[in-house]
Amino acid sequence: MDYIGYTSAIAGDAVYDQVKDWYEASPEEIDENSILVDLTYFFEGTVSEGKDLTFYSNYVGRQLTAQYPSAEEISRLVIMQDFGDRNDAVIAIWTSFKSTTLTWWVWLVLILVAILIAIYIIRSVIKKQKSARHSRRRKAKA
């Protein structure tokens, strides 16, 4: 978690202490922009007794909320939802999406566009070199 910045899937004292070290505002840093962060939903039952699972932070809206969204935000997240008897249909849709191949004419158009862009860039470079060469010759004659 410390090395890659991802949220640990395992809660506990060490992870909570790291999160507080990273994000907790010191008493002198707390101001009107500080927000009370409640991480009870993530750490409850995994940390030592007596640890306060809420703290003030000035990092809300940045990395902290990306790693630990509020309980209200989590209630709106449905991507990890179990689709029950529709799981097979969802998997089929995803497999179809991933395996969609482009037809030959789309590849041909993409290749032609890439070639045209390359030709344009090469011509621009050559034109710029010629212009620079002519400028040097004019200066040399003067």
N, CA, C and O atoms as CSV, one atom per row, in Angstrom:
chain,resi,resn,atom,element,x,y,z
A,1,MET,N,N,0.835,-1.189,0.000
A,1,MET,CA,C,0.000,0.000,0.000
A,1,MET,C,C,0.878,1.251,0.000
A,1,MET,O,O,0.588,2.225,-0.694
A,2,ASP,N,N,1.948,1.212,0.782
A,2,ASP,CA,C,2.835,2.365,0.863
A,2,ASP,C,C,3.595,2.540,-0.444
A,2,ASP,O,O,3.819,3.669,-0.881
A,3,TYR,N,N,3.992,1.448,-1.068
A,3,TYR,CA,C,4.812,1.518,-2.274
A,3,TYR,C,C,4.010,1.924,-3.504
A,3,TYR,O,O,4.457,2.769,-4.280
A,4,ILE,N,N,2.821,1.330,-3.695
A,4,ILE,CA,C,2.061,1.589,-4.916
A,4,ILE,C,C,0.891,2.552,-4.735
A,4,ILE,O,O,0.316,3.010,-5.723
A,5,GLY,N,N,0.529,2.866,-3.490
A,5,GLY,CA,C,-0.532,3.840,-3.255
A,5,GLY,C,C,-1.936,3.295,-3.386
A,5,GLY,O,O,-2.898,4.062,-3.359
A,6,TYR,N,N,-2.076,1.993,-3.528
A,6,TYR,CA,C,-3.407,1.403,-3.617
A,6,TYR,C,C,-3.966,1.162,-2.229
A,6,TYR,O,O,-3.216,1.085,-1.256
A,7,THR,N,N,-5.270,1.044,-2.138
A,7,THR,CA,C,-5.912,0.733,-0.877
A,7,THR,C,C,-5.643,-0.716,-0.541
A,7,THR,O,O,-5.774,-1.602,-1.385
A,8,SER,N,N,-5.267,-0.943,0.701
A,8,SER,CA,C,-5.044,-2.314,1.152
A,8,SER,C,C,-6.393,-3.011,1.272
A,8,SER,O,O,-7.357,-2.429,1.770
A,9,ALA,N,N,-6.457,-4.239,0.824
A,9,ALA,CA,C,-7.691,-5.017,0.963
A,9,ALA,C,C,-7.803,-5.577,2.372
A,9,ALA,O,O,-8.853,-6.085,2.767
A,10,ILE,N,N,-6.726,-5.483,3.118
A,10,ILE,CA,C,-6.699,-5.998,4.481
A,10,ILE,C,C,-6.655,-4.808,5.431
A,10,ILE,O,O,-5.743,-3.984,5.368
A,11,ALA,N,N,-7.642,-4.729,6.304
A,11,ALA,CA,C,-7.648,-3.667,7.304
A,11,ALA,C,C,-6.874,-4.149,8.527
A,11,ALA,O,O,-6.530,-5.327,8.627
A,12,GLY,N,N,-6.608,-3.251,9.440
A,12,GLY,CA,C,-5.904,-3.623,10.668
A,12,GLY,C,C,-5.160,-2.433,11.227
A,12,GLY,O,O,-5.169,-1.347,10.647
A,13,ASP,N,N,-4.512,-2.650,12.368
A,13,ASP,CA,C,-3.810,-1.569,13.055
A,13,ASP,C,C,-2.758,-0.906,12.181
A,13,ASP,O,O,-2.708,0.321,12.097
A,14,ALA,N,N,-1.914,-1.706,11.528
A,14,ALA,CA,C,-0.818,-1.137,10.735
A,14,ALA,C,C,-1.353,-0.296,9.580
A,14,ALA,O,O,-0.832,0.786,9.309
A,15,VAL,N,N,-2.378,-0.780,8.905
A,15,VAL,CA,C,-2.955,-0.040,7.775
A,15,VAL,C,C,-3.618,1.234,8.284
A,15,VAL,O,O,-3.451,2.301,7.693
A,16,TYR,N,N,-4.374,1.127,9.385
A,16,TYR,CA,C,-5.038,2.314,9.917
A,16,TYR,C,C,-4.022,3.357,10.362
A,16,TYR,O,O,-4.201,4.549,10.111
A,17,ASP,N,N,-2.954,2.912,11.024
A,17,ASP,CA,C,-1.912,3.850,11.454
A,17,ASP,C,C,-1.279,4.540,10.248
A,17,ASP,O,O,-0.987,5.734,10.299
A,18,GLN,N,N,-1.066,3.796,9.167
A,18,GLN,CA,C,-0.495,4.390,7.958
A,18,GLN,C,C,-1.443,5.427,7.357
A,18,GLN,O,O,-1.004,6.503,6.951
A,19,VAL,N,N,-2.723,5.115,7.296
A,19,VAL,CA,C,-3.721,6.037,6.749
A,19,VAL,C,C,-3.753,7.314,7.588
A,19,VAL,O,O,-3.792,8.416,7.040
A,20,LYS,N,N,-3.735,7.172,8.896
A,20,LYS,CA,C,-3.739,8.360,9.761
A,20,LYS,C,C,-2.459,9.174,9.578
A,20,LYS,O,O,-2.502,10.404,9.548
A,21,ASP,N,N,-1.322,8.487,9.455
A,21,ASP,CA,C,-0.052,9.202,9.232
A,21,ASP,C,C,-0.110,10.009,7.935
A,21,ASP,O,O,0.373,11.139,7.875
A,22,TRP,N,N,-0.706,9.416,6.902
A,22,TRP,CA,C,-0.778,10.083,5.602
A,22,TRP,C,C,-1.768,11.237,5.596
A,22,TRP,O,O,-1.481,12.300,5.045
A,23,TYR,N,N,-2.928,11.037,6.201
A,23,TYR,CA,C,-4.051,11.938,5.939
A,23,TYR,C,C,-4.570,12.753,7.119
A,23,TYR,O,O,-5.261,13.748,6.903
A,24,GLU,N,N,-4.269,12.375,8.335
A,24,GLU,CA,C,-4.852,13.097,9.467
A,24,GLU,C,C,-4.233,14.488,9.599
A,24,GLU,O,O,-3.014,14.650,9.551
A,25,ALA,N,N,-5.099,15.483,9.767
A,25,ALA,CA,C,-4.641,16.860,9.975
A,25,ALA,C,C,-4.230,17.022,11.435
A,25,ALA,O,O,-4.917,16.556,12.344
A,26,SER,N,N,-3.107,17.684,11.641
A,26,SER,CA,C,-2.698,17.983,13.013
A,26,SER,C,C,-3.641,19.049,13.561
A,26,SER,O,O,-4.300,19.746,12.790
A,27,PRO,N,N,-3.713,19.182,14.893
A,27,PRO,CA,C,-4.647,20.167,15.475
A,27,PRO,C,C,-4.474,21.578,14.909
A,27,PRO,O,O,-5.459,22.296,14.737
A,28,GLU,N,N,-3.240,21.982,14.620
A,28,GLU,CA,C,-3.036,23.331,14.080
A,28,GLU,C,C,-3.412,23.446,12.603
A,28,GLU,O,O,-3.587,24.558,12.105
A,29,GLU,N,N,-3.538,22.329,11.895
A,29,GLU,CA,C,-3.929,22.344,10.481
A,29,GLU,C,C,-5.442,22.332,10.280
A,29,GLU,O,O,-5.921,22.617,9.182
A,30,ILE,N,N,-6.184,22.013,11.307
A,30,ILE,CA,C,-7.641,21.916,11.185
A,30,ILE,C,C,-8.225,23.312,11.012
A,30,ILE,O,O,-7.991,24.206,11.826
A,31,ASP,N,N,-8.994,23.484,9.930
A,31,ASP,CA,C,-9.641,24.767,9.652
A,31,ASP,C,C,-11.012,24.512,9.044
A,31,ASP,O,O,-11.518,23.392,9.111
A,32,GLU,N,N,-11.621,25.540,8.449
A,32,GLU,CA,C,-12.974,25.396,7.887
A,32,GLU,C,C,-13.017,24.445,6.691
A,32,GLU,O,O,-14.092,23.966,6.328
A,33,ASN,N,N,-11.864,24.163,6.071
A,33,ASN,CA,C,-11.827,23.231,4.940
A,33,ASN,C,C,-11.622,21.783,5.371
A,33,ASN,O,O,-11.752,20.867,4.559
A,34,SER,N,N,-11.305,21.577,6.633
A,34,SER,CA,C,-11.088,20.223,7.151
A,34,SER,C,C,-12.428,19.503,7.262
A,34,SER,O,O,-13.456,20.100,7.580
A,35,ILE,N,N,-12.381,18.221,6.994
A,35,ILE,CA,C,-13.608,17.423,7.024
A,35,ILE,C,C,-13.381,16.218,7.923
A,35,ILE,O,O,-12.314,15.605,7.912
A,36,LEU,N,N,-14.399,15.895,8.693
A,36,LEU,CA,C,-14.339,14.723,9.554
A,36,LEU,C,C,-14.502,13.484,8.685
A,36,LEU,O,O,-15.508,13.323,7.994
A,37,VAL,N,N,-13.513,12.624,8.728
A,37,VAL,CA,C,-13.526,11.402,7.930
A,37,VAL,C,C,-13.866,10.242,8.850
A,37,VAL,O,O,-13.229,10.055,9.887
A,38,ASP,N,N,-14.871,9.463,8.469
A,38,ASP,CA,C,-15.287,8.312,9.264
A,38,ASP,C,C,-14.947,7.045,8.495
A,38,ASP,O,O,-15.566,6.740,7.476
A,39,LEU,N,N,-13.958,6.308,8.994
A,39,LEU,CA,C,-13.542,5.071,8.329
A,39,LEU,C,C,-14.014,3.828,9.079
A,39,LEU,O,O,-13.436,2.750,8.942
A,40,THR,N,N,-15.061,3.993,9.864
A,40,THR,CA,C,-15.608,2.882,10.634
A,40,THR,C,C,-15.984,1.723,9.721
A,40,THR,O,O,-15.716,0.566,10.045
A,41,TYR,N,N,-16.604,2.025,8.581
A,41,TYR,CA,C,-17.075,0.971,7.674
A,41,TYR,C,C,-15.935,0.082,7.176
A,41,TYR,O,O,-16.164,-1.078,6.831
A,42,PHE,N,N,-14.716,0.609,7.134
A,42,PHE,CA,C,-13.596,-0.172,6.608
A,42,PHE,C,C,-12.804,-0.854,7.721
A,42,PHE,O,O,-12.394,-2.003,7.560
A,43,PHE,N,N,-12.582,-0.177,8.836
A,43,PHE,CA,C,-11.680,-0.685,9.862
A,43,PHE,C,C,-12.377,-1.300,11.064
A,43,PHE,O,O,-11.710,-1.900,11.907
A,44,GLU,N,N,-13.692,-1.175,11.174
A,44,GLU,CA,C,-14.401,-1.666,12.354
A,44,GLU,C,C,-14.143,-3.155,12.571
A,44,GLU,O,O,-14.282,-3.971,11.660
A,45,GLY,N,N,-13.767,-3.477,13.796
A,45,GLY,CA,C,-13.517,-4.878,14.147
A,45,GLY,C,C,-12.135,-5.377,13.746
A,45,GLY,O,O,-11.812,-6.541,13.985
A,46,THR,N,N,-11.323,-4.535,13.150
A,46,THR,CA,C,-9.996,-4.990,12.717
A,46,THR,C,C,-8.860,-4.259,13.426
A,46,THR,O,O,-7.696,-4.629,13.273
A,47,VAL,N,N,-9.187,-3.227,14.199
A,47,VAL,CA,C,-8.155,-2.467,14.902
A,47,VAL,C,C,-8.324,-2.633,16.407
A,47,VAL,O,O,-9.376,-3.061,16.882
A,48,SER,N,N,-7.282,-2.292,17.142
A,48,SER,CA,C,-7.289,-2.429,18.600
A,48,SER,C,C,-8.377,-1.571,19.218
A,48,SER,O,O,-8.765,-0.535,18.677
A,49,GLU,N,N,-8.857,-2.024,20.357
A,49,GLU,CA,C,-9.869,-1.274,21.103
A,49,GLU,C,C,-9.341,0.113,21.433
A,49,GLU,O,O,-8.149,0.287,21.688
A,50,GLY,N,N,-10.218,1.081,21.427
A,50,GLY,CA,C,-9.862,2.430,21.829
A,50,GLY,C,C,-9.370,3.315,20.693
A,50,GLY,O,O,-9.181,4.516,20.888
A,51,LYS,N,N,-9.159,2.744,19.512
A,51,LYS,CA,C,-8.721,3.584,18.388
A,51,LYS,C,C,-9.936,4.300,17.816
A,51,LYS,O,O,-10.972,3.688,17.558
A,52,ASP,N,N,-9.789,5.603,17.625
A,52,ASP,CA,C,-10.868,6.411,17.067
A,52,ASP,C,C,-10.825,6.255,15.545
A,52,ASP,O,O,-9.818,6.569,14.910
A,53,LEU,N,N,-11.905,5.775,14.980
A,53,LEU,CA,C,-11.946,5.517,13.540
A,53,LEU,C,C,-12.379,6.737,12.738
A,53,LEU,O,O,-12.671,6.630,11.547
A,54,THR,N,N,-12.420,7.892,13.390
A,54,THR,CA,C,-12.720,9.144,12.696
A,54,THR,C,C,-11.592,10.127,12.972
A,54,THR,O,O,-10.976,10.098,14.038
A,55,PHE,N,N,-11.331,10.980,12.018
A,55,PHE,CA,C,-10.316,12.023,12.206
A,55,PHE,C,C,-10.564,13.135,11.211
A,55,PHE,O,O,-11.273,12.948,10.222
A,56,TYR,N,N,-9.983,14.288,11.472
A,56,TYR,CA,C,-10.099,15.414,10.556
A,56,TYR,C,C,-8.970,15.348,9.528
A,56,TYR,O,O,-7.827,15.022,9.849
A,57,SER,N,N,-9.325,15.663,8.293
A,57,SER,CA,C,-8.343,15.628,7.222
A,57,SER,C,C,-8.549,16.813,6.283
A,57,SER,O,O,-9.663,17.308,6.117
A,58,ASN,N,N,-7.469,17.248,5.684
A,58,ASN,CA,C,-7.522,18.288,4.652
A,58,ASN,C,C,-7.309,17.674,3.264
A,58,ASN,O,O,-7.190,18.406,2.281
A,59,TYR,N,N,-7.262,16.353,3.174
A,59,TYR,CA,C,-7.007,15.671,1.910
A,59,TYR,C,C,-8.265,15.153,1.242
A,59,TYR,O,O,-8.174,14.429,0.250
A,60,VAL,N,N,-9.421,15.496,1.748
A,60,VAL,CA,C,-10.663,15.003,1.161
A,60,VAL,C,C,-10.792,15.586,-0.241
A,60,VAL,O,O,-10.540,16.773,-0.450
A,61,GLY,N,N,-11.181,14.761,-1.186
A,61,GLY,CA,C,-11.278,15.188,-2.580
A,61,GLY,C,C,-10.020,14.848,-3.349
A,61,GLY,O,O,-9.943,15.074,-4.557
A,62,ARG,N,N,-9.057,14.319,-2.669
A,62,ARG,CA,C,-7.807,13.926,-3.317
A,62,ARG,C,C,-7.634,12.421,-3.157
A,62,ARG,O,O,-8.586,11.659,-3.333
A,63,GLN,N,N,-6.437,12.000,-2.828
A,63,GLN,CA,C,-6.121,10.576,-2.706
A,63,GLN,C,C,-6.964,9.872,-1.653
A,63,GLN,O,O,-7.393,8.737,-1.864
A,64,LEU,N,N,-7.207,10.525,-0.530
A,64,LEU,CA,C,-7.957,9.882,0.554
A,64,LEU,C,C,-9.329,9.421,0.096
A,64,LEU,O,O,-9.705,8.273,0.335
A,65,THR,N,N,-10.084,10.297,-0.558
A,65,THR,CA,C,-11.427,9.901,-0.970
A,65,THR,C,C,-11.405,8.934,-2.142
A,65,THR,O,O,-12.382,8.222,-2.369
A,66,ALA,N,N,-10.309,8.896,-2.890
A,66,ALA,CA,C,-10.193,7.890,-3.937
A,66,ALA,C,C,-9.932,6.520,-3.310
A,66,ALA,O,O,-10.466,5.508,-3.764
A,67,GLN,N,N,-9.110,6.501,-2.269
A,67,GLN,CA,C,-8.802,5.236,-1.609
A,67,GLN,C,C,-9.911,4.782,-0.676
A,67,GLN,O,O,-10.213,3.591,-0.594
A,68,TYR,N,N,-10.513,5.726,0.023
A,68,TYR,CA,C,-11.541,5.401,1.009
A,68,TYR,C,C,-12.756,6.296,0.793
A,68,TYR,O,O,-12.932,7.275,1.518
A,69,PRO,N,N,-13.594,5.982,-0.185
A,69,PRO,CA,C,-14.798,6.790,-0.398
A,69,PRO,C,C,-15.708,6.686,0.823
A,69,PRO,O,O,-15.623,5.733,1.597
A,70,SER,N,N,-16.565,7.666,0.980
A,70,SER,CA,C,-17.472,7.657,2.128
A,70,SER,C,C,-18.447,6.487,1.996
A,70,SER,O,O,-18.635,5.932,0.913
A,71,ALA,N,N,-19.058,6.130,3.121
A,71,ALA,CA,C,-20.036,5.036,3.119
A,71,ALA,C,C,-21.190,5.372,2.185
A,71,ALA,O,O,-21.740,4.479,1.540
A,72,GLU,N,N,-21.566,6.649,2.101
A,72,GLU,CA,C,-22.648,7.076,1.205
A,72,GLU,C,C,-22.243,6.863,-0.252
A,72,GLU,O,O,-23.059,6.419,-1.061
A,73,GLU,N,N,-20.996,7.175,-0.592
A,73,GLU,CA,C,-20.520,6.960,-1.964
A,73,GLU,C,C,-20.475,5.479,-2.297
A,73,GLU,O,O,-20.840,5.076,-3.401
A,74,ILE,N,N,-20.036,4.681,-1.360
A,74,ILE,CA,C,-19.963,3.236,-1.583
A,74,ILE,C,C,-21.348,2.662,-1.865
A,74,ILE,O,O,-21.484,1.735,-2.664
A,75,SER,N,N,-22.369,3.202,-1.220
A,75,SER,CA,C,-23.727,2.686,-1.443
A,75,SER,C,C,-24.188,2.907,-2.886
A,75,SER,O,O,-25.084,2.213,-3.366
A,76,ARG,N,N,-23.567,3.888,-3.585
A,76,ARG,CA,C,-23.942,4.155,-4.974
A,76,ARG,C,C,-23.119,3.338,-5.973
A,76,ARG,O,O,-23.458,3.288,-7.156
A,77,LEU,N,N,-22.055,2.704,-5.515
A,77,LEU,CA,C,-21.197,1.951,-6.420
A,77,LEU,C,C,-21.797,0.574,-6.666
A,77,LEU,O,O,-22.018,-0.191,-5.727
A,78,VAL,N,N,-22.057,0.267,-7.916
A,78,VAL,CA,C,-22.702,-1.009,-8.221
A,78,VAL,C,C,-21.898,-1.870,-9.177
A,78,VAL,O,O,-22.362,-2.939,-9.572
A,79,ILE,N,N,-20.718,-1.438,-9.556
A,79,ILE,CA,C,-19.951,-2.197,-10.535
A,79,ILE,C,C,-19.571,-3.579,-10.009
A,79,ILE,O,O,-19.440,-4.523,-10.787
A,80,MET,N,N,-19.396,-3.702,-8.712
A,80,MET,CA,C,-19.033,-4.989,-8.130
A,80,MET,C,C,-20.272,-5.777,-7.697
A,80,MET,O,O,-20.171,-6.761,-6.964
A,81,GLN,N,N,-21.404,-5.344,-8.148
A,81,GLN,CA,C,-22.665,-5.959,-7.769
A,81,GLN,C,C,-22.775,-7.363,-8.360
A,81,GLN,O,O,-22.339,-7.615,-9.483
A,82,ASP,N,N,-23.364,-8.268,-7.583
A,82,ASP,CA,C,-23.653,-9.611,-8.085
A,82,ASP,C,C,-24.951,-9.522,-8.880
A,82,ASP,O,O,-25.974,-9.077,-8.359
A,83,PHE,N,N,-24.909,-9.942,-10.131
A,83,PHE,CA,C,-26.090,-9.853,-10.986
A,83,PHE,C,C,-26.976,-11.098,-10.895
A,83,PHE,O,O,-27.916,-11.263,-11.672
A,84,GLY,N,N,-26.664,-11.959,-9.944
A,84,GLY,CA,C,-27.497,-13.131,-9.699
A,84,GLY,C,C,-27.609,-14.031,-10.917
A,84,GLY,O,O,-26.601,-14.442,-11.491
A,85,ASP,N,N,-28.854,-14.339,-11.314
A,85,ASP,CA,C,-29.069,-15.243,-12.448
A,85,ASP,C,C,-28.730,-14.580,-13.782
A,85,ASP,O,O,-28.761,-15.239,-14.822
A,86,ARG,N,N,-28.409,-13.289,-13.766
A,86,ARG,CA,C,-28.037,-12.590,-15.005
A,86,ARG,C,C,-26.520,-12.517,-15.190
A,86,ARG,O,O,-26.047,-11.901,-16.144
A,87,ASN,N,N,-25.758,-13.135,-14.293
A,87,ASN,CA,C,-24.292,-13.098,-14.404
A,87,ASN,C,C,-23.816,-13.619,-15.755
A,87,ASN,O,O,-22.911,-13.041,-16.358
A,88,ASP,N,N,-24.415,-14.700,-16.231
A,88,ASP,CA,C,-23.996,-15.264,-17.524
A,88,ASP,C,C,-24.217,-14.278,-18.661
A,88,ASP,O,O,-23.388,-14.183,-19.566
A,89,ALA,N,N,-25.323,-13.545,-18.626
A,89,ALA,CA,C,-25.595,-12.544,-19.669
A,89,ALA,C,C,-24.581,-11.407,-19.603
A,89,ALA,O,O,-24.110,-10.939,-20.639
A,90,VAL,N,N,-24.241,-10.960,-18.396
A,90,VAL,CA,C,-23.255,-9.878,-18.242
A,90,VAL,C,C,-21.897,-10.346,-18.743
A,90,VAL,O,O,-21.205,-9.598,-19.434
A,91,ILE,N,N,-21.509,-11.552,-18.412
A,91,ILE,CA,C,-20.229,-12.097,-18.886
A,91,ILE,C,C,-20.232,-12.212,-20.407
A,91,ILE,O,O,-19.227,-11.906,-21.050
A,92,ALA,N,N,-21.338,-12.644,-20.986
A,92,ALA,CA,C,-21.427,-12.760,-22.449
A,92,ALA,C,C,-21.298,-11.388,-23.108
A,92,ALA,O,O,-20.618,-11.252,-24.125
A,93,ILE,N,N,-21.935,-10.386,-22.544
A,93,ILE,CA,C,-21.837,-9.028,-23.098
A,93,ILE,C,C,-20.394,-8.548,-23.031
A,93,ILE,O,O,-19.873,-8.014,-24.010
A,94,TRP,N,N,-19.738,-8.734,-21.879
A,94,TRP,CA,C,-18.356,-8.285,-21.717
A,94,TRP,C,C,-17.430,-9.036,-22.673
A,94,TRP,O,O,-16.549,-8.431,-23.284
A,95,THR,N,N,-17.624,-10.341,-22.806
A,95,THR,CA,C,-16.793,-11.135,-23.714
A,95,THR,C,C,-16.984,-10.672,-25.145
A,95,THR,O,O,-16.018,-10.572,-25.901
A,96,SER,N,N,-18.211,-10.391,-25.522
A,96,SER,CA,C,-18.488,-9.891,-26.872
A,96,SER,C,C,-17.809,-8.558,-27.110
A,96,SER,O,O,-17.245,-8.321,-28.178
A,97,PHE,N,N,-17.864,-7.692,-26.115
A,97,PHE,CA,C,-17.232,-6.368,-26.230
A,97,PHE,C,C,-15.721,-6.499,-26.372
A,97,PHE,O,O,-15.118,-5.842,-27.220
A,98,LYS,N,N,-15.112,-7.336,-25.554
A,98,LYS,CA,C,-13.653,-7.492,-25.576
A,98,LYS,C,C,-13.172,-8.136,-26.866
A,98,LYS,O,O,-12.078,-7.828,-27.338
A,99,SER,N,N,-13.963,-9.012,-27.435
A,99,SER,CA,C,-13.485,-9.769,-28.586
A,99,SER,C,C,-13.940,-9.197,-29.926
A,99,SER,O,O,-13.710,-9.801,-30.973
A,100,THR,N,N,-14.581,-8.040,-29.892
A,100,THR,CA,C,-15.023,-7.429,-31.140
A,100,THR,C,C,-13.805,-7.065,-31.976
A,100,THR,O,O,-12.907,-6.359,-31.516
A,101,THR,N,N,-13.788,-7.560,-33.216
A,101,THR,CA,C,-12.665,-7.247,-34.100
A,101,THR,C,C,-13.120,-6.256,-35.159
A,101,THR,O,O,-14.295,-6.200,-35.523
A,102,LEU,N,N,-12.185,-5.496,-35.631
A,102,LEU,CA,C,-12.488,-4.525,-36.670
A,102,LEU,C,C,-12.469,-5.215,-38.032
A,102,LEU,O,O,-11.677,-6.128,-38.265
A,103,THR,N,N,-13.334,-4.777,-38.909
A,103,THR,CA,C,-13.359,-5.342,-40.254
A,103,THR,C,C,-12.141,-4.859,-41.030
A,103,THR,O,O,-11.474,-3.909,-40.619
A,104,TRP,N,N,-11.849,-5.518,-42.160
A,104,TRP,CA,C,-10.641,-5.215,-42.934
A,104,TRP,C,C,-10.616,-3.784,-43.435
A,104,TRP,O,O,-9.550,-3.171,-43.504
A,105,TRP,N,N,-11.791,-3.234,-43.790
A,105,TRP,CA,C,-11.796,-1.878,-44.338
A,105,TRP,C,C,-11.505,-0.829,-43.270
A,105,TRP,O,O,-10.948,0.225,-43.577
A,106,VAL,N,N,-11.878,-1.105,-42.012
A,106,VAL,CA,C,-11.539,-0.179,-40.933
A,106,VAL,C,C,-10.029,-0.156,-40.730
A,106,VAL,O,O,-9.432,0.907,-40.560
A,107,TRP,N,N,-9.416,-1.344,-40.749
A,107,TRP,CA,C,-7.948,-1.416,-40.637
A,107,TRP,C,C,-7.293,-0.670,-41.796
A,107,TRP,O,O,-6.312,0.048,-41.601
A,108,LEU,N,N,-7.835,-0.840,-43.000
A,108,LEU,CA,C,-7.276,-0.169,-44.167
A,108,LEU,C,C,-7.338,1.348,-44.007
A,108,LEU,O,O,-6.362,2.043,-44.291
A,109,VAL,N,N,-8.471,1.860,-43.558
A,109,VAL,CA,C,-8.622,3.306,-43.349
A,109,VAL,C,C,-7.645,3.785,-42.279
A,109,VAL,O,O,-6.998,4.818,-42.456
A,110,LEU,N,N,-7.528,3.057,-41.178
A,110,LEU,CA,C,-6.599,3.442,-40.115
A,110,LEU,C,C,-5.151,3.469,-40.610
A,110,LEU,O,O,-4.395,4.378,-40.269
A,111,ILE,N,N,-4.769,2.486,-41.403
A,111,ILE,CA,C,-3.410,2.437,-41.941
A,111,ILE,C,C,-3.178,3.590,-42.911
A,111,ILE,O,O,-2.121,4.221,-42.881
A,112,LEU,N,N,-4.159,3.872,-43.774
A,112,LEU,CA,C,-4.017,4.985,-44.715
A,112,LEU,C,C,-3.898,6.327,-43.977
A,112,LEU,O,O,-3.084,7.172,-44.350
A,113,VAL,N,N,-4.692,6.514,-42.952
A,113,VAL,CA,C,-4.608,7.746,-42.169
A,113,VAL,C,C,-3.229,7.862,-41.526
A,113,VAL,O,O,-2.638,8.942,-41.522
A,114,ALA,N,N,-2.715,6.765,-40.984
A,114,ALA,CA,C,-1.387,6.783,-40.362
A,114,ALA,C,C,-0.313,7.121,-41.399
A,114,ALA,O,O,0.611,7.880,-41.107
A,115,ILE,N,N,-0.429,6.566,-42.598
A,115,ILE,CA,C,0.540,6.855,-43.666
A,115,ILE,C,C,0.465,8.329,-44.060
A,115,ILE,O,O,1.498,8.979,-44.221
A,116,LEU,N,N,-0.740,8.855,-44.216
A,116,LEU,CA,C,-0.897,10.269,-44.576
A,116,LEU,C,C,-0.318,11.189,-43.510
A,116,LEU,O,O,0.317,12.194,-43.829
A,117,ILE,N,N,-0.532,10.854,-42.268
A,117,ILE,CA,C,0.040,11.661,-41.178
A,117,ILE,C,C,1.557,11.597,-41.222
A,117,ILE,O,O,2.222,12.618,-41.051
A,118,ALA,N,N,2.115,10.414,-41.449
A,118,ALA,CA,C,3.575,10.264,-41.539
A,118,ALA,C,C,4.132,11.076,-42.700
A,118,ALA,O,O,5.157,11.740,-42.551
A,119,ILE,N,N,3.470,11.032,-43.858
A,119,ILE,CA,C,3.921,11.805,-45.025
A,119,ILE,C,C,3.882,13.298,-44.712
A,119,ILE,O,O,4.818,14.026,-45.042
A,120,TYR,N,N,2.813,13.752,-44.082
A,120,TYR,CA,C,2.691,15.166,-43.724
A,120,TYR,C,C,3.828,15.591,-42.797
A,120,TYR,O,O,4.436,16.643,-42.995
A,121,ILE,N,N,4.106,14.783,-41.804
A,121,ILE,CA,C,5.177,15.114,-40.852
A,121,ILE,C,C,6.531,15.135,-41.557
A,121,ILE,O,O,7.328,16.047,-41.337
A,122,ILE,N,N,6.795,14.148,-42.393
A,122,ILE,CA,C,8.076,14.088,-43.114
A,122,ILE,C,C,8.223,15.304,-44.027
A,122,ILE,O,O,9.286,15.923,-44.068
A,123,ARG,N,N,7.164,15.649,-44.758
A,123,ARG,CA,C,7.226,16.819,-45.647
A,123,ARG,C,C,7.448,18.099,-44.854
A,123,ARG,O,O,8.192,18.978,-45.289
A,124,SER,N,N,6.812,18.209,-43.701
A,124,SER,CA,C,6.995,19.398,-42.869
A,124,SER,C,C,8.437,19.515,-42.391
A,124,SER,O,O,9.005,20.607,-42.380
A,125,VAL,N,N,9.020,18.402,-42.000
A,125,VAL,CA,C,10.409,18.413,-41.540
A,125,VAL,C,C,11.343,18.788,-42.689
A,125,VAL,O,O,12.251,19.599,-42.508
A,126,ILE,N,N,11.128,18.207,-43.865
A,126,ILE,CA,C,11.970,18.514,-45.027
A,126,ILE,C,C,11.839,19.986,-45.399
A,126,ILE,O,O,12.834,20.651,-45.686
A,127,LYS,N,N,10.613,20.489,-45.393
A,127,LYS,CA,C,10.384,21.890,-45.735
A,127,LYS,C,C,11.086,22.812,-44.739
A,127,LYS,O,O,11.670,23.823,-45.128
A,128,LYS,N,N,11.027,22.463,-43.463
A,128,LYS,CA,C,11.679,23.263,-42.431
A,128,LYS,C,C,13.199,23.233,-42.618
A,128,LYS,O,O,13.863,24.254,-42.438
A,129,GLN,N,N,13.751,22.075,-42.977
A,129,GLN,CA,C,15.194,21.965,-43.196
A,129,GLN,C,C,15.617,22.797,-44.403
A,129,GLN,O,O,16.646,23.472,-44.360
A,130,LYS,N,N,14.830,22.754,-45.480
A,130,LYS,CA,C,15.150,23.554,-46.666
A,130,LYS,C,C,15.113,25.037,-46.342
A,130,LYS,O,O,15.983,25.797,-46.766
A,131,SER,N,N,14.101,25.443,-45.589
A,131,SER,CA,C,13.969,26.841,-45.220
A,131,SER,C,C,15.163,27.295,-44.386
A,131,SER,O,O,15.676,28.397,-44.579
A,132,ALA,N,N,15.599,26.460,-43.474
A,132,ALA,CA,C,16.758,26.789,-42.643
A,132,ALA,C,C,18.015,26.867,-43.490
A,132,ALA,O,O,18.858,27.738,-43.274
A,133,ARG,N,N,18.150,25.959,-44.457
A,133,ARG,CA,C,19.309,25.952,-45.351
A,133,ARG,C,C,19.344,27.231,-46.184
A,133,ARG,O,O,20.401,27.839,-46.353
A,134,HIS,N,N,18.181,27.636,-46.705
A,134,HIS,CA,C,18.121,28.864,-47.504
A,134,HIS,C,C,18.447,30.084,-46.650
A,134,HIS,O,O,19.113,31.007,-47.121
A,135,SER,N,N,17.994,30.099,-45.427
A,135,SER,CA,C,18.282,31.213,-44.520
A,135,SER,C,C,19.771,31.307,-44.253
A,135,SER,O,O,20.331,32.403,-44.237
A,136,ARG,N,N,20.422,30.163,-44.043
A,136,ARG,CA,C,21.869,30.173,-43.817
A,136,ARG,C,C,22.613,30.658,-45.045
A,136,ARG,O,O,23.591,31.394,-44.914
A,137,ARG,N,N,22.171,30.261,-46.255
A,137,ARG,CA,C,22.844,30.698,-47.499
A,137,ARG,C,C,22.700,32.194,-47.679
A,137,ARG,O,O,23.655,32.866,-48.068
A,138,ARG,N,N,21.489,32.738,-47.393
A,138,ARG,CA,C,21.283,34.176,-47.523
A,138,ARG,C,C,22.182,34.952,-46.575
A,138,ARG,O,O,22.755,35.979,-46.939
A,139,LYS,N,N,22.298,34.445,-45.352
A,139,LYS,CA,C,23.146,35.102,-44.352
A,139,LYS,C,C,24.618,35.033,-44.792
A,139,LYS,O,O,25.375,35.986,-44.609
A,140,ALA,N,N,25.003,33.903,-45.365
A,140,ALA,CA,C,26.391,33.737,-45.810
A,140,ALA,C,C,26.725,34.706,-46.957
A,140,ALA,O,O,27.836,35.231,-47.017
A,141,LYS,N,N,25.764,34.944,-47.866
A,141,LYS,CA,C,25.972,35.842,-48.977
A,141,LYS,C,C,26.014,37.304,-48.504
A,141,LYS,O,O,26.685,38.138,-49.111
A,142,ALA,N,N,25.313,37.596,-47.446
A,142,ALA,CA,C,25.239,38.987,-46.980
A,142,ALA,C,C,26.435,39.380,-46.213
A,142,ALA,O,O,26.527,40.518,-45.753
